[in-house]
Amino acid sequence: MNKSGAWLTQYALEQLGITHTFGIPGVQNAEIYDQLNQSEQITPLLVNHEMNAAFMADAVSRSKAGSVGTMLIVSGSGVTHACSGIAEAYLAGIPLLVIAGANSSAGASGNEQSGYPSIDAKEILKPLTKAIYSISDQQQIIDTLFTAYSVATSDRPGPVFVEIPLDIQMLATAIDKPLPLYSQKSQSPNEEAEAISNMVLNNAAAQLLQAESPGIIVGWGAVDAHSEIIALAQQIGAPVCTTLSGVSSFPAQHPLHAGMIFGPAAVPSAENAFKDCDCLLAIGTDLNEADR
């Protein structure tokens, strides 16, 4: 069967469970937008600035475990406009799928077009993304988007950039049936890693039980573990504070909720609750400057 690159992009995104994209249509990505308008699953949402698209996609990823916000923008200036939102997601460990249309494969970002300056989007995004992919053939689209999604959501999550040139979107090519289906590959547990993990957990449990004034801080990474964190806090009688981005990770009405962060910069309730803390358990946060 003959399928265009835009159709294959739609197919891959539907396989990945994407329901919305965020961005601005342009010459470089119009073919994908036209194709997505025929999708019963995916709704493209248009914004007035690519930075808005980045933060809206970020919000989708934060709203539900396993969901990945997806951007559909143009390369070059579209990428530079979105950089702040992409960088915020990178610092906070938020998965994003950033898809950008580009000039024809002979003039995609990073290659000077005759007489005109160009912006190398891939070079700009290198320090802000987990991985960067450039499509050079329609046959690569499905597997590349599947791989990009897996990379964005694995280990420490983060943004991944995929650039699809306009001619690849437009041209149709013969595709072998059946088309691949996306499945989250199950990884067999490493026994040594599991043993080390259990040892670390046992040591942490021992320190918490021996502490006179234990405390817990939770970040956005713990947003889906409400019941477990409540049970743990009640078991050891520990006050709980949250990071800025993790304010929804512990119910504010719970009597053990002490407020946001701790120390001199905290709200008074958290500062008082943690002033004598001798063992702190951090869950869902790496305590970086972004307060993940």
ZATOR-425027 format. One line per 3 residues: number of its first residue (from 1); for each residue x, y, z of N, C-alpha, C. Coordinates in steps of 0.1 Angstrom, whole numbers, padded with zeros to 4 digits. Layout:
NUM> X Y Z X Y Z X Y Z ~ ...
END
This chain:
1> 0008 -0012 0000 0000 0000 0000 0009 0012 0000 ~ 0004 0023 -0006 0011 0036 -0007 0005 0045 0004 ~ 0014 0051 0012 0010 0060 0023 0020 0071 0023
4> 0015 0083 0026 0023 0095 0027 0030 0095 0041 ~ 0040 0104 0043 0046 0105 0056 0037 0111 0066 ~ 0028 0120 0062 0018 0126 0071 0009 0115 0076
7> 0004 0106 0067 -0005 0095 0072 0002 0086 0081 ~ 0015 0083 0079 0022 0074 0087 0025 0081 0101 ~ 0026 0094 0101 0028 0102 0114 0015 0100 0122
10> 0003 0102 0115 -0009 0101 0122 -0011 0087 0128 ~ -0008 0077 0120 -0009 0063 0124 0000 0060 0137 ~ 0012 0065 0136 0021 0063 0148 0016 0070 0160
13> 0011 0082 0159 0006 0089 0171 -0006 0083 0176 ~ -0015 0078 0168 -0027 0070 0172 -0023 0058 0180 ~ -0013 0051 0175 -0008 0039 0181 -0003 0042 0195
16> 0003 0054 0197 0009 0058 0209 -0001 0063 0219 ~ -0014 0064 0215 -0024 0068 0224 -0025 0083 0225 ~ -0019 0091 0216 -0020 0105 0217 -0034 0110 0213
19> -0039 0119 0221 -0053 0124 0218 -0053 0139 0214 ~ -0042 0146 0218 -0041 0160 0214 -0027 0164 0210 ~ -0026 0174 0201 -0013 0180 0198 -0014 0195 0200
22> -0003 0201 0203 -0003 0216 0205 0007 0223 0196 ~ 0003 0233 0190 0013 0240 0181 0006 0250 0172 ~ 0014 0254 0162 0009 0264 0152 0012 0258 0138
25> 0002 0257 0129 0004 0252 0115 0013 0262 0108 ~ 0021 0257 0099 0029 0265 0090 0032 0257 0077 ~ 0039 0263 0068 0042 0256 0055 0049 0243 0058
28> 0058 0242 0068 0066 0231 0070 0059 0219 0077 ~ 0047 0221 0083 0040 0210 0089 0025 0209 0085 ~ 0021 0217 0075 0007 0217 0071 0002 0204 0067
31> 0010 0196 0061 0006 0182 0056 0002 0174 0068 ~ 0009 0175 0079 0006 0167 0091 -0007 0172 0097 ~ -0009 0185 0098 -0021 0191 0103 -0033 0187 0095
34> -0032 0187 0081 -0043 0183 0073 -0046 0169 0075 ~ -0036 0160 0077 -0039 0146 0080 -0046 0144 0093 ~ -0041 0151 0104 -0047 0149 0117 -0061 0154 0118
37> -0065 0163 0109 -0079 0167 0108 -0088 0156 0105 ~ -0083 0145 0099 -0091 0134 0095 -0091 0123 0106 ~ -0083 0125 0117 -0083 0116 0128 -0094 0117 0137
40> -0100 0105 0141 -0111 0105 0150 -0106 0105 0165 ~ -0093 0102 0166 -0087 0101 0180 -0079 0114 0184 ~ -0073 0120 0174 -0064 0131 0178 -0070 0145 0174
43> -0069 0154 0184 -0074 0168 0181 -0063 0177 0182 ~ -0059 0184 0171 -0049 0194 0171 -0054 0207 0177 ~ -0047 0211 0187 -0051 0224 0194 -0041 0235 0190
46> -0047 0246 0184 -0038 0257 0179 -0036 0267 0190 ~ -0024 0273 0191 -0021 0282 0201 -0016 0295 0194 ~ -0014 0306 0201 -0009 0318 0195 0006 0320 0197
49> 0013 0311 0204 0027 0311 0205 0032 0297 0209 ~ 0044 0294 0203 0049 0280 0205 0053 0278 0220 ~ 0056 0288 0228 0059 0286 0242 0046 0281 0249
52> 0034 0287 0245 0022 0282 0251 0020 0267 0248 ~ 0024 0263 0235 0022 0249 0231 0031 0240 0240 ~ 0043 0244 0243 0052 0237 0252 0046 0235 0266
55> 0041 0246 0272 0036 0245 0285 0023 0237 0286 ~ 0015 0238 0275 0002 0230 0275 0006 0215 0274 ~ 0015 0212 0265 0019 0198 0264 0025 0193 0277
58> 0033 0201 0284 0039 0198 0297 0027 0195 0307 ~ 0017 0203 0306 0006 0200 0316 -0001 0187 0313 ~ -0002 0183 0300 -0008 0170 0297 0000 0159 0303
61> 0013 0160 0302 0022 0149 0308 0021 0149 0323 ~ 0019 0160 0329 0018 0160 0344 0005 0156 0349 ~ -0006 0157 0340 -0019 0154 0345 -0023 0140 0348
64> -0016 0131 0341 -0019 0117 0342 -0007 0108 0340 ~ -0004 0099 0348 0007 0090 0347 0006 0082 0333 ~ 0017 0082 0326 0017 0075 0313 0013 0083 0301
67> 0008 0095 0304 0004 0104 0292 0016 0112 0288 ~ 0017 0115 0275 0028 0123 0270 0023 0134 0262 ~ 0026 0147 0266 0022 0158 0258 0029 0159 0245
70> 0022 0162 0234 0028 0162 0221 0027 0176 0214 ~ 0038 0181 0209 0038 0194 0202 0040 0191 0187 ~ 0033 0199 0179 0035 0199 0165 0037 0213 0160
73> 0050 0216 0158 0055 0230 0154 0063 0229 0142 ~ 0069 0241 0138 0078 0241 0127 0092 0242 0133 ~ 0102 0238 0125 0116 0239 0129 0120 0253 0128
76> 0132 0256 0132 0137 0270 0131 0131 0279 0142 ~ 0124 0289 0138 0119 0299 0148 0108 0293 0156 ~ 0101 0283 0151 0091 0276 0160 0098 0270 0172
79> 0109 0264 0169 0117 0257 0180 0122 0268 0190 ~ 0128 0279 0185 0133 0289 0194 0122 0295 0203 ~ 0110 0297 0197 0099 0302 0205 0095 0293 0216
82> 0096 0279 0214 0092 0269 0223 0103 0266 0234 ~ 0115 0271 0232 0126 0266 0240 0124 0267 0255 ~ 0118 0278 0260 0116 0280 0274 0108 0268 0280
85> 0097 0265 0273 0088 0254 0278 0094 0241 0277 ~ 0102 0238 0267 0109 0226 0265 0120 0224 0276 ~ 0127 0236 0278 0137 0235 0289 0132 0233 0303
88> 0120 0239 0306 0113 0236 0318 0110 0222 0320 ~ 0105 0215 0309 0102 0201 0310 0114 0193 0312 ~ 0125 0197 0305 0137 0189 0307 0143 0190 0321
91> 0142 0202 0327 0147 0203 0341 0138 0195 0351 ~ 0125 0195 0348 0116 0189 0357 0114 0174 0355 ~ 0120 0169 0344 0119 0154 0341 0105 0151 0336
94> 0100 0159 0327 0086 0158 0322 0087 0153 0307 ~ 0081 0142 0304 0082 0137 0290 0074 0145 0280 ~ 0080 0149 0269 0074 0156 0258 0078 0150 0245
97> 0069 0149 0236 0072 0145 0222 0071 0158 0213 ~ 0082 0163 0209 0082 0175 0201 0085 0171 0186 ~ 0074 0173 0178 0075 0170 0164 0075 0183 0156
100> 0085 0185 0148 0087 0197 0140 0088 0194 0125 ~ 0079 0201 0117 0081 0200 0103 0093 0209 0099 ~ 0100 0205 0088 0112 0212 0084 0111 0213 0069
103> 0120 0221 0063 0121 0222 0049 0124 0209 0043 ~ 0124 0208 0030 0126 0195 0023 0139 0189 0028 ~ 0141 0176 0027 0152 0169 0033 0165 0175 0029
106> 0166 0181 0017 0178 0187 0013 0181 0200 0020 ~ 0170 0206 0026 0172 0219 0032 0167 0219 0046 ~ 0167 0208 0053 0162 0207 0067 0172 0215 0075
109> 0168 0217 0088 0176 0225 0097 0190 0220 0098 ~ 0199 0229 0098 0213 0225 0099 0220 0226 0086 ~ 0213 0227 0075 0218 0229 0062 0215 0243 0056
112> 0225 0250 0052 0223 0263 0047 0215 0263 0034 ~ 0205 0270 0032 0198 0272 0019 0205 0283 0012 ~ 0206 0282 -0001 0213 0292 -0009 0208 0306 -0007
115> 0217 0314 -0002 0213 0328 -0001 0206 0332 0012 ~ 0202 0322 0020 0193 0325 0032 0200 0319 0044 ~ 0199 0326 0055 0204 0321 0068 0194 0310 0073
118> 0199 0301 0081 0190 0291 0087 0193 0290 0102 ~ 0183 0284 0109 0185 0282 0124 0186 0267 0125 ~ 0197 0262 0131 0198 0248 0133 0191 0244 0146
121> 0179 0239 0145 0170 0236 0156 0176 0225 0164 ~ 0182 0215 0157 0188 0203 0164 0199 0207 0174 ~ 0208 0216 0169 0219 0221 0178 0214 0228 0190
124> 0203 0236 0188 0197 0244 0199 0191 0235 0209 ~ 0185 0224 0205 0178 0215 0214 0187 0204 0220 ~ 0199 0203 0216 0207 0192 0221 0208 0193 0236
127> 0211 0204 0243 0212 0204 0257 0198 0204 0264 ~ 0187 0204 0257 0174 0206 0263 0165 0193 0261 ~ 0171 0183 0254 0163 0171 0251 0171 0159 0254
130> 0164 0148 0256 0170 0135 0258 0176 0129 0245 ~ 0169 0132 0234 0173 0126 0221 0168 0134 0210 ~ 0174 0134 0199 0170 0141 0187 0170 0131 0175
133> 0159 0132 0167 0158 0123 0155 0155 0131 0143 ~ 0161 0128 0132 0158 0134 0119 0153 0123 0109 ~ 0141 0125 0104 0135 0115 0095 0141 0118 0081
136> 0146 0108 0074 0151 0109 0060 0143 0100 0050 ~ 0134 0092 0055 0127 0083 0047 0113 0079 0053 ~ 0103 0078 0045 0090 0075 0051 0090 0062 0059
139> 0098 0053 0055 0099 0040 0062 0103 0041 0077 ~ 0110 0052 0080 0115 0054 0093 0105 0060 0103 ~ 0094 0066 0098 0086 0074 0106 0080 0066 0118
142> 0073 0055 0116 0066 0048 0126 0076 0043 0137 ~ 0087 0036 0133 0096 0031 0143 0103 0043 0150 ~ 0106 0054 0143 0113 0065 0150 0104 0071 0161
145> 0091 0073 0157 0082 0079 0167 0079 0070 0179 ~ 0079 0057 0176 0078 0047 0187 0090 0048 0196 ~ 0102 0048 0190 0114 0049 0198 0115 0062 0206
148> 0111 0073 0199 0111 0086 0206 0102 0086 0218 ~ 0090 0080 0217 0081 0080 0228 0087 0071 0240 ~ 0093 0060 0236 0099 0052 0247 0110 0059 0254
151> 0119 0066 0246 0130 0073 0252 0124 0085 0261 ~ 0114 0091 0257 0108 0103 0265 0103 0098 0278 ~ 0098 0086 0278 0091 0081 0291 0100 0072 0299
154> 0111 0068 0294 0119 0058 0302 0130 0065 0311 ~ 0135 0057 0321 0145 0063 0330 0140 0076 0336 ~ 0148 0086 0335 0143 0100 0339 0137 0106 0327
157> 0123 0108 0327 0116 0113 0315 0121 0126 0311 ~ 0118 0130 0299 0122 0143 0294 0117 0145 0279 ~ 0120 0157 0273 0115 0159 0260 0124 0152 0249
160> 0118 0148 0238 0125 0142 0227 0120 0149 0214 ~ 0130 0152 0206 0127 0160 0194 0128 0152 0181 ~ 0117 0153 0173 0117 0145 0160 0114 0155 0149
163> 0123 0156 0139 0121 0165 0128 0117 0157 0115 ~ 0107 0162 0109 0101 0155 0097 0101 0165 0085 ~ 0109 0164 0075 0110 0173 0064 0097 0173 0056
166> 0094 0184 0050 0081 0186 0043 0079 0175 0031 ~ 0090 0173 0024 0088 0163 0013 0086 0149 0018 ~ 0091 0146 0029 0088 0133 0035 0073 0132 0039
169> 0068 0143 0044 0054 0143 0048 0045 0142 0036 ~ 0048 0148 0025 0040 0148 0013 0040 0136 0004 ~ 0052 0131 0002 0054 0120 -0008 0048 0107 -0002
172> 0042 0099 -0011 0037 0086 -0007 0047 0075 -0012 ~ 0048 0065 -0004 0057 0054 -0007 0050 0041 -0004 ~ 0055 0030 -0010 0049 0017 -0007 0054 0012 0007
175> 0044 0009 0015 0046 0004 0029 0042 -0010 0030 ~ 0051 -0018 0036 0047 -0032 0038 0037 -0034 0049 ~ 0027 -0043 0046 0017 -0047 0056 0023 -0059 0063
178> 0018 -0062 0076 0010 -0053 0084 0019 -0042 0090 ~ 0013 -0031 0093 0020 -0020 0100 0023 -0024 0114 ~ 0034 -0019 0120 0038 -0023 0134 0028 -0017 0144
181> 0026 -0025 0154 0018 -0020 0166 0027 -0016 0177 ~ 0023 -0006 0184 0032 -0002 0195 0028 -0010 0208 ~ 0039 -0015 0214 0037 -0022 0227 0048 -0018 0236
184> 0045 -0015 0248 0055 -0011 0258 0063 -0024 0261 ~ 0076 -0024 0257 0084 -0036 0259 0086 -0039 0274 ~ 0083 -0050 0279 0085 -0054 0293 0100 -0058 0294
187> 0106 -0052 0304 0120 -0055 0307 0121 -0065 0318 ~ 0128 -0076 0316 0130 -0086 0326 0139 -0080 0337 ~ 0135 -0081 0350 0142 -0075 0361 0156 -0080 0362
190> 0165 -0072 0365 0179 -0075 0368 0180 -0079 0382 ~ 0184 -0091 0385 0184 -0096 0399 0193 -0089 0408 ~ 0205 -0085 0402 0215 -0078 0410 0210 -0064 0413
193> 0204 -0057 0403 0198 -0044 0406 0187 -0044 0416 ~ 0179 -0055 0415 0167 -0056 0424 0173 -0058 0438 ~ 0183 -0066 0440 0189 -0069 0453 0195 -0056 0459
196> 0201 -0048 0451 0206 -0035 0455 0195 -0026 0460 ~ 0184 -0025 0451 0173 -0017 0454 0166 -0021 0468 ~ 0165 -0034 0470 0159 -0039 0483 0168 -0035 0494
199> 0181 -0036 0493 0190 -0032 0503 0189 -0017 0507 ~ 0188 -0009 0496 0186 0006 0498 0173 0009 0506 ~ 0163 0002 0501 0150 0004 0508 0150 -0001 0522
202> 0156 -0012 0525 0157 -0017 0539 0165 -0007 0548 ~ 0176 -0002 0542 0184 0008 0550 0176 0021 0553 ~ 0168 0025 0543 0160 0037 0544 0149 0035 0555
205> 0143 0023 0554 0133 0020 0564 0138 0019 0578 ~ 0150 0014 0580 0157 0013 0593 0160 0027 0599 ~ 0165 0036 0590 0168 0049 0594 0155 0057 0598
208> 0145 0055 0591 0132 0062 0594 0127 0057 0607 ~ 0127 0044 0610 0122 0039 0622 0130 0043 0634 ~ 0143 0045 0632 0152 0049 0643 0152 0064 0646
211> 0147 0071 0636 0147 0086 0638 0137 0091 0648 ~ 0141 0101 0655 0132 0107 0665 0122 0117 0659 ~ 0126 0124 0648 0118 0133 0642 0119 0132 0626
214> 0113 0121 0621 0114 0119 0606 0105 0129 0599 ~ 0109 0131 0587 0100 0140 0578 0100 0135 0564 ~ 0090 0139 0556 0089 0134 0542 0086 0147 0533
217> 0094 0147 0522 0091 0157 0512 0087 0150 0499 ~ 0077 0154 0493 0072 0148 0480 0072 0158 0469 ~ 0076 0153 0457 0076 0161 0445 0065 0156 0435
220> 0065 0162 0423 0055 0158 0413 0056 0143 0410 ~ 0068 0138 0411 0070 0123 0407 0061 0114 0416 ~ 0056 0119 0427 0048 0111 0436 0033 0114 0435
223> 0029 0120 0424 0016 0125 0423 0005 0113 0423 ~ 0010 0102 0418 0001 0090 0417 0002 0080 0429 ~ 0009 0085 0440 0011 0076 0451 0005 0082 0464
226> -0007 0088 0463 -0013 0095 0475 -0015 0085 0486 ~ -0022 0074 0483 -0025 0065 0494 -0013 0059 0501 ~ -0003 0055 0493 0009 0049 0499 0017 0059 0508
229> 0017 0072 0503 0025 0082 0511 0017 0085 0524 ~ 0004 0086 0523 -0004 0088 0535 -0002 0077 0545 ~ -0003 0065 0540 -0001 0053 0549 0013 0054 0556
232> 0023 0057 0548 0037 0058 0554 0038 0069 0564 ~ 0033 0081 0561 0034 0092 0570 0026 0089 0583 ~ 0015 0083 0582 0007 0080 0594 0014 0069 0602
235> 0021 0059 0595 0027 0048 0602 0039 0053 0611 ~ 0047 0063 0606 0058 0068 0613 0056 0082 0619 ~ 0044 0087 0618 0041 0100 0624 0049 0111 0619
238> 0052 0112 0605 0060 0122 0600 0053 0133 0593 ~ 0057 0145 0595 0051 0156 0587 0055 0155 0573 ~ 0046 0160 0564 0049 0159 0549 0048 0173 0543
241> 0059 0177 0536 0058 0189 0528 0060 0186 0514 ~ 0057 0195 0505 0058 0193 0491 0067 0203 0484 ~ 0072 0199 0472 0080 0209 0464 0069 0218 0457
244> 0074 0228 0451 0065 0237 0444 0057 0230 0433 ~ 0064 0222 0425 0057 0215 0414 0050 0203 0419 ~ 0052 0199 0432 0045 0187 0437 0034 0190 0447
247> 0028 0202 0446 0018 0206 0456 0006 0197 0456 ~ 0004 0190 0445 -0008 0181 0444 -0004 0167 0448 ~ 0008 0165 0453 0012 0151 0456 0008 0146 0470
250> 0003 0155 0478 -0002 0151 0491 -0014 0160 0494 ~ -0025 0154 0499 -0037 0162 0502 -0035 0174 0512 ~ -0037 0186 0508 -0035 0197 0517 -0043 0197 0530
253> -0055 0190 0530 -0063 0189 0541 -0059 0179 0551 ~ -0049 0171 0548 -0045 0160 0557 -0037 0167 0569 ~ -0040 0162 0582 -0034 0168 0593 -0018 0167 0593
256> -0012 0158 0586 0002 0157 0585 0008 0166 0574 ~ 0000 0173 0567 0005 0182 0556 0010 0194 0563 ~ 0023 0197 0560 0029 0209 0567 0031 0221 0558
259> 0029 0220 0545 0030 0231 0536 0040 0228 0525 ~ 0045 0239 0519 0054 0237 0508 0068 0240 0512 ~ 0077 0230 0508 0091 0230 0511 0094 0232 0526
262> 0107 0233 0530 0110 0234 0544 0123 0243 0545 ~ 0126 0247 0557 0137 0256 0559 0133 0270 0559 ~ 0143 0279 0560 0140 0294 0561 0131 0299 0550
265> 0131 0293 0538 0122 0299 0527 0108 0293 0527 ~ 0105 0284 0537 0092 0277 0537 0082 0285 0544 ~ 0069 0281 0542 0059 0287 0550 0061 0283 0565
268> 0056 0292 0574 0060 0289 0588 0056 0275 0593 ~ 0045 0270 0589 0041 0257 0594 0051 0246 0590 ~ 0056 0247 0578 0066 0237 0574 0079 0239 0581
271> 0083 0252 0583 0096 0255 0590 0095 0249 0604 ~ 0084 0251 0611 0083 0246 0624 0082 0231 0625 ~ 0075 0224 0615 0074 0210 0615 0087 0203 0613
274> 0096 0209 0605 0108 0203 0601 0121 0208 0609 ~ 0119 0217 0618 0131 0223 0625 0139 0213 0632 ~ 0133 0202 0637 0141 0192 0645 0142 0179 0637
277> 0140 0179 0624 0140 0167 0616 0154 0161 0615 ~ 0155 0148 0619 0168 0142 0618 0169 0131 0608 ~ 0158 0129 0600 0159 0119 0589 0148 0123 0579
280> 0152 0127 0567 0143 0132 0557 0142 0122 0545 ~ 0130 0118 0542 0127 0109 0530 0122 0118 0519 ~ 0129 0118 0508 0124 0125 0496 0118 0115 0486
283> 0106 0118 0482 0099 0109 0472 0094 0117 0460 ~ 0098 0112 0448 0093 0119 0436 0100 0132 0433 ~ 0112 0134 0439 0119 0147 0437 0134 0144 0437
286> 0141 0151 0429 0156 0150 0430 0162 0163 0437 ~ 0153 0171 0443 0157 0183 0450 0166 0192 0442 ~ 0163 0193 0429 0171 0203 0421 0165 0216 0422
289> 0171 0226 0414 0167 0240 0415 0153 0242 0409 ~ 0148 0232 0401 0134 0233 0396 0124 0227 0405 ~ 0128 0222 0417 0119 0216 0427 0110 0206 0420
292> 0116 0197 0413 0108 0187 0406 0099 0179 0416
END
